[in-house]
Amino acid sequence: MRSAEGGIRNFFIPSSEGARLAVLWQGWVSARGVCVNAFTPNTYYSPYLLFNFKKIRQLNPTLLQPISFMERKTFIQLSGTAMAIPFLSPMSTWPLGQQERLKNWAGNLTYSTGNVFYPKTVEEVQALVKKHDKIKTLGTRHCFNNIADSKDNLLSTRDMNKVVSLDAKGHTVTVEAGIKYGELAPYLDKKGFALHNLASLPHISVGGSITTATHGSGIKNGNLASAVRGLEVVIADGSVIHLTKAADGEKFNAAVVGLGAIGVITKVTLAIQPTFMMRQNVFIGLPVAQLKDNFEKIMSAGYSVSLFYDWQTDRINEVWIKSRVGTDAEHNQPEFYGAKAATKNLHPIIALGAENCTEQMGVPGPWYERLPHFKMGFTPSSGKELQSEYFVPLHHAVEAIEAVAKLGKQIGPHLFITEVRTIAADDLWMSPCHKQTSVTIHFTWKQETEAVLALLPLIEKALSPYNARPHWGKIFTLSPKVLESRYERLSEFKKLVAGYDPHGKFRNAFLERNIYG
């Protein structure tokens, strides 16, 4: 057939073969605009992909494998009157296989459906939830496992990203769930307010962060979900519920870290406080032996403290101390428990450049430009890494670190860096910090999936005496039976979920295995 642009010949081929080509060509096709369109003639025939093969031959003739070409006449015979339908349907509503599926930011996970919806209002969310038997909420795609995946339909909160209201007297802010912390924080600071904590990356959404109990650091600082004071949620029947910390008690505590099981979070009310300034100091080469007698002193040296360690020597690679100006001690001394003060800004992986890291060297700055490790202006690459993280009670911190250190030779070849942090206890049922101030041992792995999956059971076994709980949004291999033994409110959580979602509309493979398995 002839194109409107002038005489380029196109062919229709069955999508089964088109999919084969797309896999073989690994994005080459879509990147160069040679996949012209996708179309389903009717329910009795497979979808078809329309490729510009003349353009492919011009760009790289070696890519063409033997395929079953289908000329326009045959295609029309198969499709009948369906050819008259224009290709105007939104990509998010096309059947599986007819659009490129999303990946998570690290690129290790391809979501199981291309049916992605982007509502802008609560009413649009309600309509989508009522329409579909199965649907799952998607945030900023920073999880490393399939907690937010669905083989049926995904509802992204990307376009629900506004500040709804600020209650200066009540010290709360209400936001749409899709807003990123890096977008909310400057707004609050300009109004004279701050959040109590931030994660290492500011690029994550409020809704996704709280539902997975994502955290920052600080012995006295709870995770991000601990700041929640109210929720607006669209539940399975499409109705809207409101829960508040003040009015709903344990029901509220059950719902905040909801793992996406209760419904679609559309608005969140967060506690805020007066804005503050911070500084950040980094020290290099802390002797591991110092942890035995001084762990809590080291981790309490600032408002937020992180240890970065590769498990290969008897010294912690880096210590990052984030201190509040005017209330915390300054750390401009040349040494810190045997570690030497850094003489320049550093990346957590010391060999990498620090241009995308937040300012260090004790330079004061706004809270939201010091609490994260990385700048908001820096967009994290869909880089080759995996992440795992385990929470243990604070009083077992040194024992847990020593247990992992015994695996250092096995861990080292596959690891970029480990970060050790502390988080205050909370009352949220499914939070890894439920009723326990915790130490987290976080692994940033090279994207060597097979090797990492072989290592995790060894690490989990080493940490089992301390009842380690995994980060819900990262990779782990603990069995459902073990998870249930470490979350005392899990059975009650399932009962509460059944009240909001009796037919499992929001269930997915992650929940089926880890919560209902």
Order of alpha helices (4+ residues) and beta strands (2+ residues): beta-alpha-alpha-beta-beta-alpha-alpha-beta-alpha-beta-beta-beta-beta-alpha-beta-alpha-beta-beta-alpha-beta-beta-beta-alpha-beta-beta-beta-beta-beta-beta-alpha-alpha-beta-beta-alpha-beta-alpha-alpha-alpha
